[in-house]
Structure formats: C-alpha cells, structure tokens
C-alpha cells in the first residue's frame, strides 16, 4: 500500500552531533564487549522552522557491520550533504541519496527528514507507516555470562558463542514462566555447534553461521530442528528475496537503521511477509531517538515475532536522550503516538553528553 504524501522539506541546515552514551553495564556478545556508544545524531532544520531528528546505528568500529561511526559521518559530510543541501527540497522518496552501500548513514538523514515532515503535518510515524498496534511485545537480550533472569520480560534472547552451552539457561527461563526463548550466535557457530544447541528447543536461533554463508544456512536449516533467523546479512529487500529463494531462513531480522531507515524497513517487512518469511524487528542499542522510530516499524502487521527491543533502562538507566521507554504490565513497549517519532529530546542531557557538533548550511 502506498504511503500517504507528506510533501517535501526545504532544508536550511543539517547538524551532525556526536554523543557519548555509557552503558550502565558492559554488554558481551560474540563480537566483543561494549561499554558505551559513540552515537551520531542527525538534526535537520527546515526553512520554515521545521525540526527533525535521526540516529545512526553504526558502531565505533567496523566489527558488527562494515559501516562505522566515523565513516558514516564522513560519508554524510563529504558526499551526501553537499548534494542534498544544494537541492531545493528533499522528500521521503529520496532514499538512496546517491551513495549505495551506506544505508546506516543514509537512514539517519532520511529518518530525520521524515520526522520533520510528520511533525509539520501533526501525524504520528507509526500510524503513517500503517501500524495498528498500540504496544509491541519486548525482548530482553542477555549477553554472554549474564545470569538467566528475565525479570518482567516474557521474551528473552540469549547470546551464544562457540563455547556456550545455552540449553540449561533456556530450560531455567522457561521454568520461570518465560514464553519465548531464542538465541543469537552473531555468526560464531559452525554446523556442529548449531546442531549441539538443538536440544534447547529455542523458538529460533539467530545468525548461527557466518554473515556471508547463505548456502551454509540452507544446509543448516535442512538439518536443524530449530528455526533459523538471519540478521546481519539483511540489508534490504534484494537480500530478503535471495534468502527466500534459497530457503536459507525461516525468518529475518529487520533493523531500520541498517536497511536505510523506516520507509525502507517497511518495504522489507512487506517483502518478507509476501514471501512467507517471519519478521522480527531488531534494535542496535539505540537511544530513545532511534528506538522510537524502530518501535513504529515493529508495530506493523507483518511483524509476527516479539521485537528484539527492550526498555531503555536496560542500557541507559535514567539517562536516555528522550523520555524513558518502559515496559507495561504485559511485557510490552508502548508505541509513541505524538507527531513524528513521538518523543522529545532532553536538551539538558543532550548538552552534557555531546562531544562534537558540526553544522552544514545551504
């Protein structure tokens, strides 16, 4: 279904802001240990007073994905913004911005423009995308070595690596009443390691083999009794079509900040659903700015698996950049209903956390 028109935004300036966000506890995965996020935020200003925010989800180093924060800032500064600021206006259809392969950099700008346009139109992002749900089932992700304590969550994901035996923790979580238990290997297993985890009876196991090994995942799916999800390779609709054609997965993880923004993520959800794949929307340790946009996508009808999103206090305590994103009594996250992404940036905290700002004008 086509998206409702929003018109175009005449840009006056674009701000690139770096923010240091320390995690309240280190987070350990097969890719390494994260203690803080170096966040790149994009703020757009329109000629008629419009304002919008977007968040780049890239990490500090190109370990999880090829894009990284300094690289995204360089791509925006040197290749995207000079052209965009020379245009008379920009709209939500200007997705690729002439730099294919840099979806994380583009997503931050495109989502900021969309936020500004929706605020101008007094329309909520989720409703504009076609989402109908008011709340999204949340998932608590436990890092390597974290105790198997779900707290109020009904869905839990366990991080794995080649040395992990996760089945005792999975059994303990189910005994405590957790309804959905999945696992995420971040590409760290081989076929034998995957099959060794079959006894855990996970709802699904995410990215068991290497990122580029789609053929290996075809064999893994054939031999494993556990449904297979693909995460890191999912960068757009074309990859989803390839995954479906090969039979390499039962479901895909769509991360809006990785596929080019929320409009591109909506296209991914629709493509996967049409091809018979399950869809789980995931996050990447975003602040409340990026989390609100991701929640809007997770509320779409095709997102059939509990979202890989948790309450903001899991990572930031009381120091998120927006109002807290908290669990309700059903273990769900409420989808913001205000204009645009529906959240307000906390100027006081933003000022304290900002490490650098650069402003590009027409």
C-alpha positions in Angstrom: 0.0 0.0 0.0 1.4 3.4 -0.9 2.4 5.7 1.9 0.4 8.9 2.3 2.0 12.0 0.8 3.8 14.4 3.1 5.3 17.0 0.6 8.9 18.0 0.7 11.2 19.8 3.1 13.3 22.8 2.1 16.5 22.4 4.2 18.1 25.3 5.9 20.8 23.3 7.8 21.8 19.8 8.9 23.6 19.2 12.2 25.8 16.2 12.8 26.1 15.7 16.6 28.3 13.2 18.4 27.1 12.0 21.8 28.9 9.7 24.3 26.4 7.3 25.9 27.9 5.0 28.5 26.1 1.7 29.1 25.1 1.1 32.7 26.7 -2.4 32.4 29.1 -3.9 29.8 27.3 -5.9 27.1 29.1 -9.0 26.0 28.4 -10.7 22.6 30.4 -12.9 20.2 31.5 -9.7 18.5 33.1 -8.2 21.7 32.3 -6.2 24.8 30.5 -2.8 24.5 30.9 -0.4 27.4 29.5 2.7 25.7 28.1 4.0 22.4 29.6 6.8 20.4 26.3 8.0 18.9 25.9 10.0 15.7 22.7 12.0 15.6 21.4 14.0 12.6 19.2 17.0 13.2 17.6 18.7 10.2 16.2 22.3 10.2 13.7 23.5 7.6 13.5 26.9 6.2 10.0 27.4 7.8 11.2 26.3 11.3 10.7 22.5 10.9 12.9 20.3 13.0 13.6 16.5 12.9 15.9 14.0 14.5 17.5 10.8 13.2 20.0 8.4 14.8 22.8 6.5 13.1 23.1 3.0 14.5 26.7 2.3 13.4 29.2 1.2 16.0 32.6 2.7 16.7 34.5 0.0 14.8 33.6 -2.0 11.7 33.2 -5.2 13.6 29.5 -6.0 13.6 29.0 -4.3 10.2 31.2 -2.6 7.5 29.8 0.8 8.4 31.2 2.6 11.5 30.5 6.0 13.1 33.5 8.0 11.8 32.9 6.5 8.3 29.2 7.4 8.4 30.0 11.0 9.5 32.5 11.2 6.6 30.0 9.9 4.1 27.4 12.4 5.2 29.8 15.3 5.4 31.6 14.7 2.2 29.2 13.0 -0.2 25.6 13.3 0.9 25.1 16.7 2.5 26.8 18.8 -0.2 24.3 17.5 -2.8 21.3 17.4 -0.5 21.8 21.0 0.7 22.0 22.1 -2.9 18.6 20.7 -3.7 15.5 22.9 -3.5 13.9 20.3 -1.2 14.0 16.7 0.0 11.2 14.1 0.5 10.8 10.7 1.9 11.3 9.1 -1.6 14.9 10.3 -1.7 16.1 7.2 0.0 19.4 6.3 -1.6 20.9 9.8 -1.9 23.5 8.6 -4.4 25.6 6.5 -2.0 24.6 2.8 -2.3 26.1 0.6 0.4 25.9 3.2 3.1 22.5 2.5 4.5 23.3 3.4 8.1 24.5 6.9 7.1 21.5 7.5 4.9 19.0 6.2 7.4 19.9 8.9 9.9 19.3 11.7 7.5 16.2 10.2 5.8 14.6 9.5 9.2 15.4 13.0 10.4 13.7 14.5 7.3 10.7 12.2 7.8 10.4 13.2 11.5 10.4 16.8 10.5 7.8 16.3 7.8 5.5 14.3 10.1 5.8 16.9 12.9 4.9 19.6 10.4 1.8 17.6 9.4 1.0 16.7 13.0 1.0 13.0 12.1 2.5 10.0 14.2 5.1 7.9 12.4 3.6 4.5 13.3 0.1 5.4 12.0 1.6 6.9 8.9 3.5 3.7 8.2 0.3 1.7 8.5 0.9 0.2 12.0 -2.2 -0.6 14.0 -0.8 -2.0 17.3 -0.5 0.3 20.3 2.2 -1.8 22.0 4.9 -4.2 20.9 6.0 -7.3 22.8 9.5 -6.7 24.1 12.5 -9.0 24.4 15.3 -8.9 26.9 18.7 -9.8 25.4 21.1 -11.4 27.8 24.8 -11.1 27.0 27.4 -13.8 27.4 27.8 -14.5 31.1 24.6 -12.7 32.2 22.5 -14.6 34.7 19.3 -16.2 33.2 17.0 -13.7 35.0 14.1 -12.4 32.8 12.6 -10.1 35.3 9.2 -8.8 33.9 10.0 -9.9 30.3 8.0 -12.6 28.6 10.5 -13.0 25.7 14.3 -13.5 26.2 17.2 -13.9 23.8 20.4 -15.5 24.8 23.7 -14.5 23.2 25.8 -17.5 22.2 29.4 -18.2 21.0 31.2 -21.4 20.1 31.9 -22.2 23.8 28.4 -21.6 25.1 26.0 -24.3 26.3 22.8 -22.4 26.4 20.3 -25.1 26.9 20.4 -25.1 30.8 19.6 -21.4 30.8 16.8 -21.9 28.3 15.2 -24.6 30.5 15.6 -22.4 33.6 13.9 -19.4 31.8 11.0 -21.5 30.7 10.6 -22.9 34.2 10.3 -19.3 35.4 7.5 -18.7 33.0 9.2 -17.0 30.0 7.0 -17.6 27.0 9.6 -17.2 24.2 13.3 -18.1 24.4 15.6 -17.6 21.4 19.3 -17.4 20.8 21.8 -15.3 18.8 25.2 -16.5 17.8 26.3 -13.5 15.8 27.8 -15.8 13.2 30.1 -17.6 15.7 29.0 -21.2 15.2 29.6 -24.0 12.7 27.1 -26.6 11.7 28.1 -28.9 14.6 27.8 -26.1 17.1 24.3 -25.3 15.8 23.1 -28.8 16.0 24.5 -29.1 19.5 22.1 -26.4 20.5 19.0 -28.2 19.1 18.3 -29.8 22.5 17.5 -26.3 23.9 14.3 -26.2 21.8 14.8 -22.4 21.0 11.9 -20.7 19.3 14.6 -19.8 16.8 18.4 -19.3 16.6 19.6 -16.1 15.0 22.6 -15.9 12.7 24.3 -19.2 13.6 26.8 -19.2 10.8 28.9 -16.5 9.1 27.3 -13.4 7.6 28.1 -14.3 4.0 27.3 -18.0 4.2 23.8 -18.1 2.8 24.5 -21.5 1.3 25.6 -22.9 4.6 22.4 -21.6 6.2 20.4 -23.6 3.6 22.1 -26.8 4.9 21.8 -25.7 8.5 18.1 -25.1 8.1 17.7 -28.5 6.5 19.4 -30.4 9.3 18.5 -28.3 12.3 15.2 -28.8 14.2 15.4 -25.2 15.4 14.0 -22.4 13.1 16.8 -20.2 11.6 16.7 -16.4 11.6 19.1 -14.3 9.6 20.2 -10.9 10.9 23.5 -9.4 9.8 23.0 -10.1 6.1 19.6 -8.4 5.9 20.4 -5.0 4.4 17.5 -4.6 2.1 14.7 -6.2 0.0 17.1 -7.8 -2.5 18.8 -9.8 0.2 15.4 -10.9 1.6 14.4 -12.2 -1.9 17.6 -14.1 -2.2 17.1 -15.6 1.3 13.6 -16.7 0.4 14.6 -18.1 -3.0 17.4 -20.2 -1.4 15.4 -21.3 1.6 18.2 -20.1 3.9 16.0 -19.0 6.8 12.6 -19.2 8.4 12.6 -15.6 9.5 14.5 -12.4 9.0 15.6 -9.6 11.4 14.8 -6.2 10.0 16.7 -3.4 11.7 15.5 0.0 10.3 18.8 1.8 10.9 20.7 -0.8 8.9 18.4 -1.1 5.9 18.2 2.7 5.1 15.5 3.9 7.5 12.0 3.3 8.5 10.5 3.6 5.0 13.0 1.0 3.6 12.3 -1.1 6.7 8.6 -1.1 5.9 9.4 -2.3 2.4 11.5 -5.1 3.9 8.7 -6.2 6.2 6.2 -6.3 3.3 8.6 -8.2 1.1 9.4 -10.8 3.7 5.7 -11.3 4.6 4.8 -11.7 1.0 7.5 -14.4 0.6 6.3 -16.4 3.6 9.1 -15.4 6.0 8.6 -14.5 9.6 9.8 -11.0 10.6 11.4 -9.8 13.8 12.3 -6.1 14.1 15.5 -5.5 15.9 17.4 -2.7 17.5 21.1 -1.8 17.8 21.5 -0.2 21.2 19.8 2.9 20.1 18.9 5.8 22.3 15.3 6.8 22.6 15.5 8.7 19.3 16.3 5.6 17.3 14.2 3.4 19.5 11.0 5.3 18.8 11.4 5.0 15.1 12.2 1.3 15.4 9.1 0.7 17.6 6.9 2.3 14.8 8.2 -0.4 12.4 7.8 -3.2 14.9 4.1 -2.3 15.2 3.4 -3.1 11.6 1.1 -6.1 10.9 3.7 -8.3 9.3 6.0 -8.3 12.4 4.9 -11.6 13.9 7.8 -12.3 16.3 8.4 -10.4 19.6 10.6 -7.4 18.8 14.2 -7.5 19.7 13.7 -4.3 21.7 13.9 -3.8 25.5 13.1 -1.0 27.9 15.5 1.9 27.8 16.6 1.5 31.4 18.2 -1.8 30.4 21.1 0.1 28.8 20.9 3.7 29.8 19.3 3.7 33.3 17.6 7.1 33.7 19.9 8.8 31.2 18.3 8.1 27.9 18.2 11.1 25.5 14.4 11.1 25.5 11.7 10.2 28.0 12.1 6.6 29.2 10.8 3.7 27.1 9.3 1.5 29.8 7.7 -1.9 29.9 4.0 -2.1 30.6 2.4 -4.8 32.8 2.1 -7.1 29.8 5.8 -7.0 29.0 5.3 -4.7 26.0 6.6 -1.4 24.9 4.1 1.4 24.1 4.4 2.8 20.6 4.7 6.6 20.7 1.6 8.4 19.3 2.8 12.0 19.2 3.8 13.8 15.9 6.8 12.4 14.1 8.6 9.8 16.2 6.5 11.0 19.1 9.4 11.6 21.5 11.1 14.8 22.7 14.9 15.1 23.0 16.1 16.0 26.5 18.1 19.2 25.8 19.8 19.2 29.2 21.1 15.6 28.9 22.0 16.1 25.3 24.1 19.0 26.1 26.0 17.1 28.8 26.6 14.1 26.6 27.6 15.9 23.4 31.2 15.6 22.4 31.2 17.4 19.0 28.8 19.3 16.7 29.1 20.4 13.1 26.5 22.4 11.2 26.2 22.4 7.5 24.1 25.1 5.9 22.8 25.8 2.4 
